[in-house]
Amino acid sequence: MKAVIYERYGPPEVLQIKEVAKPVPKDNEVLIKIHATTVSIEDSDIRRAPFGGGSGKPRNPILGTLLAGEIEAVGRSVRRFAPGDQVYGFTGFFGAQGTYAEYTCMRGSGCLAIKPANMTYEEAAAIPDGGLTSLPFVRNVGKVRPGQKVLVNGASGAVGSAGVQLAKYFGAEVTGVCSTANLELVKSLGADQVIDYTQEDFTQNGQTYDVIYDAVGKSSFSKCRDTLTPRGVYMTTVPMPGDMLHMLRTLIGWGRRVRFAATGLMRPARKRKDLEFLTKLAEAGEIMAVIDRVYPLEEIVEAHRYVDTGRKKGNVVITIEHDDLADRSEKK
């Protein structure tokens, strides 16, 4: 099968398409024929060098954690899925196999669900990245409810665009913060107000919010403290050292608080329930996929170059075409 391989850390050019062995599912796994995946910021960060290192060889030479595709085979102990099921999901950051490939294997009990019936593979692949991150923040950490005022900083990104839609679903009055080029996009997601950060500093306009959700880690609790209501919550996906200290100080008490959720480390069973919840919202039209650009697998280097610019809106999707003749020959 075709897969994107990287054997050293570095710029997008380290990514190469090669022929590798098609994986075989274990008894508790399913084999998925991947039709679409995404290039997330995390993929780009890992490619460059995880945790600021990069002197060694990548443990997993295939990047990618998100997918939408079709179940081709199931292990004998799997009961949740059957061949032919159209699925989407998240393999986890520490999975043994990446999704920049024609096929991958996942545990049948993993973060995998039947694809929303009203979405294409490309649209479905774009849901889990931001959705699985923002849902725990908005629903569980911020406890967003009707009548609250919520501000989402970085509202046009994969995480922020999901945060806007989920905050609206839970009944909040939502303000999105983004650049000039993305104002209309954020409005289309349901934001009640939109602030252009190139023209206005939301911490200086006199408004206060019950929840501030920093989806890009570009602010801080100290900067936003006076923008919170007396019992407001500041949430960030990228906590700074100062934020962590404030979080410890505000764990007990009734004043303004700092909260964080390590969503990437949540147990697969919990993430699967969240994915199934997102499926229901997608099928009901409560959330939509936000796709900036779509590239074929053969243009993976260009896709990474674009993500590296830091200007992507929502998701960058990769489509994967399969050589049916090759597939048939492998099955013989």
Stockholm file with secondary structure:
# STOCKHOLM 1.0

chainA/1-332         MKAVIYERYGPPEVLQIKEVAKPVPKDNEVLIKIHATTVSIEDSDIRRAPFGGGSGKPRNPILGTLLAGEIEAVGRSVRRFAPGDQVYGFTGFFGAQGTYAEYTCMRGSGCLAIKPANMTYEEAAAIPDGGLTSLPFVRNVGKVRPGQKVLVNGASGAVGSAGVQLAKYFGAEVTGVCSTANLELVKSLGADQVIDYTQEDFTQNGQTYDVIYDAVGKSSFSKCRDTLTPRGVYMTTVPMPGDMLHMLRTLIGWGRRVRFAATGLMRPARKRKDLEFLTKLAEAGEIMAVIDRVYPLEEIVEAHRYVDTGRKKGNVVITIEHDDLADRSEKK
#=GR chainA/1-332 SS CEEEECSSCSSGGGCEEEECCCCCCCTTEEEEEEEEEECCHHHHHHHHCGGGCCSSCCSSSSCCCEEEEEEEEECTTCCSCCTTCEEEEECCTTCSSCSSBSEEEEETTSEEEECCTTSCHHHHHTSHHHHHHHHIIIIIISCCCTTCEEEEETTTBHHHHHHHHHHHHTTCEEEEEECGGGHHHHHHTTCSEEEETTTCCGGGSSCCEEEEEESSSCSCHHHHGGGEEEEEEEEESSCCHHHHHHHHHTSSSSSCEEECCCGGGSCHHHHHHHHHHHHHHHHTTSSCCCEEEEEEGGGHHHHHHHHHTTCCCBEEEEECCCCHHHHHHHHC
#=GC SS_cons         CEEEECSSCSSGGGCEEEECCCCCCCTTEEEEEEEEEECCHHHHHHHHCGGGCCSSCCSSSSCCCEEEEEEEEECTTCCSCCTTCEEEEECCTTCSSCSSBSEEEEETTSEEEECCTTSCHHHHHTSHHHHHHHHIIIIIISCCCTTCEEEEETTTBHHHHHHHHHHHHTTCEEEEEECGGGHHHHHHTTCSEEEETTTCCGGGSSCCEEEEEESSSCSCHHHHGGGEEEEEEEEESSCCHHHHHHHHHTSSSSSCEEECCCGGGSCHHHHHHHHHHHHHHHHTTSSCCCEEEEEEGGGHHHHHHHHHTTCCCBEEEEECCCCHHHHHHHHC
//
